[in-house]
Amino acid sequence: SNTTSVFDVVQKVDEENDMAVTYMVVPGITSEQIDVSVNTAASVINVVINVEESDANEFMNQVYSERVQRSFRMTSDYDVEQTTVDLTNGVLTLTTPRIEKSPQSVKLPINTQVEGKKK
């Protein structure tokens, strides 16, 4: 089925603006209860939601009964460190720009070893 449920991650590539947009539905969560971090070496974005029993009602404790964690890998042509994070109306939106690569061609030197005969 094609229905998206809570905590599902939906990713879309925005070709026009050269970026990837990742959505995650996190109803009732405040920015204090969510932690977004990146692993630049692995191009991974980590989202951790931690609802303390003290600051949530019974329903929220059931929905977020334990720590919710989602990790998603970006392809290496995206700069995860430059991801912007937005939390509005229970939707977490992560916008990751594509790395700008230089279009010009660069000529590389060729190392040669010539075994010349001594005169």
C-alpha positions as CSV (number, residue, x, y, z in Angstrom):
1,S,0.0,0.0,0.0
2,N,1.1,3.5,-0.6
3,T,0.1,5.1,2.7
4,T,2.6,6.9,4.8
5,S,2.4,6.3,8.6
6,V,3.9,8.1,11.5
7,F,7.8,8.1,11.6
8,D,7.9,7.1,7.9
9,V,10.6,9.0,6.0
10,V,9.8,10.3,2.6
11,Q,12.6,11.6,0.4
12,K,12.2,13.7,-2.7
13,V,14.9,15.1,-5.0
14,D,14.3,18.7,-6.0
15,E,16.2,18.8,-9.3
16,E,15.3,22.4,-10.0
17,N,17.0,23.7,-6.8
18,D,19.7,21.0,-6.7
19,M,18.7,19.5,-3.3
20,A,17.1,16.6,-1.6
21,V,14.2,17.1,0.7
22,T,13.4,14.6,3.5
23,Y,10.2,14.6,5.4
24,M,9.3,12.8,8.6
25,V,6.0,13.0,10.4
26,V,6.5,13.6,14.1
27,P,3.2,14.7,15.6
28,G,3.2,16.5,18.9
29,I,7.0,16.8,19.1
30,T,8.8,19.9,20.1
31,S,12.3,20.9,19.0
32,E,13.5,20.1,22.5
33,Q,12.5,16.4,22.1
34,I,14.2,15.9,18.8
35,D,17.8,15.6,17.9
36,V,19.2,15.7,14.4
37,S,22.8,15.0,13.7
38,V,24.9,14.0,10.7
39,N,27.8,11.7,10.1
40,T,29.6,13.5,7.3
41,A,32.0,10.6,6.5
42,A,29.2,8.2,5.8
43,S,26.7,10.8,4.5
44,V,24.2,9.8,7.0
45,I,21.5,11.9,8.8
46,N,20.3,10.7,12.2
47,V,17.1,11.7,13.8
48,V,16.4,10.7,17.4
49,I,13.2,11.5,19.3
50,N,13.2,11.2,23.0
51,V,10.0,11.9,24.9
52,E,10.6,12.1,28.7
53,E,7.7,10.6,30.7
54,S,7.7,13.8,32.8
55,D,6.9,16.2,30.0
56,A,4.4,14.1,28.0
57,N,0.9,13.0,28.5
58,E,-0.2,9.4,28.5
59,F,-1.1,9.3,24.8
60,M,2.3,10.7,23.8
61,N,4.0,8.2,26.0
62,Q,2.2,5.4,24.1
63,V,3.0,6.8,20.6
64,Y,6.6,7.4,21.6
65,S,6.8,4.5,24.0
66,E,10.5,4.2,23.4
67,R,13.2,6.3,21.7
68,V,12.4,6.6,18.0
69,Q,15.4,6.7,15.8
70,R,15.7,7.0,12.1
71,S,18.9,7.1,10.0
72,F,19.0,7.7,6.3
73,R,21.9,7.7,4.0
74,M,22.4,10.3,1.4
75,T,24.4,9.7,-1.8
76,S,27.8,11.2,-1.7
77,D,26.9,14.1,-4.0
78,Y,24.9,15.7,-1.2
79,D,26.5,17.8,1.5
80,V,24.8,16.5,4.7
81,E,26.6,19.0,6.8
82,Q,24.8,21.8,5.1
83,T,21.3,20.2,5.8
84,T,18.8,22.7,7.1
85,V,16.3,21.4,9.7
86,D,12.7,22.7,10.0
87,L,10.0,21.5,12.4
88,T,6.5,22.9,11.6
89,N,3.1,21.5,12.3
90,G,4.5,18.1,13.3
91,V,6.5,17.7,10.1
92,L,10.2,17.5,10.2
93,T,11.7,18.8,7.0
94,L,15.4,18.3,6.2
95,T,16.8,20.0,3.1
96,T,20.2,18.9,1.9
97,P,22.0,20.7,-0.9
98,R,23.9,18.9,-3.7
99,I,27.6,19.5,-3.6
100,E,28.6,21.8,-6.4
101,K,31.2,20.1,-8.5
102,S,33.4,22.1,-10.8
103,P,32.3,21.5,-14.4
104,Q,35.6,22.3,-16.1
105,S,37.9,19.5,-17.0
106,V,41.2,19.3,-15.3
107,K,44.2,17.7,-17.0
108,L,46.3,15.4,-14.7
109,P,50.0,15.0,-15.1
110,I,51.2,11.6,-16.1
111,N,54.3,10.3,-14.4
112,T,56.6,8.3,-16.6
113,Q,59.7,6.4,-15.8
114,V,62.0,6.1,-18.7
115,E,64.8,3.5,-18.4
116,G,67.3,5.3,-20.5
117,K,70.7,3.7,-21.5
118,K,73.7,5.6,-20.3
119,K,75.9,6.9,-23.0
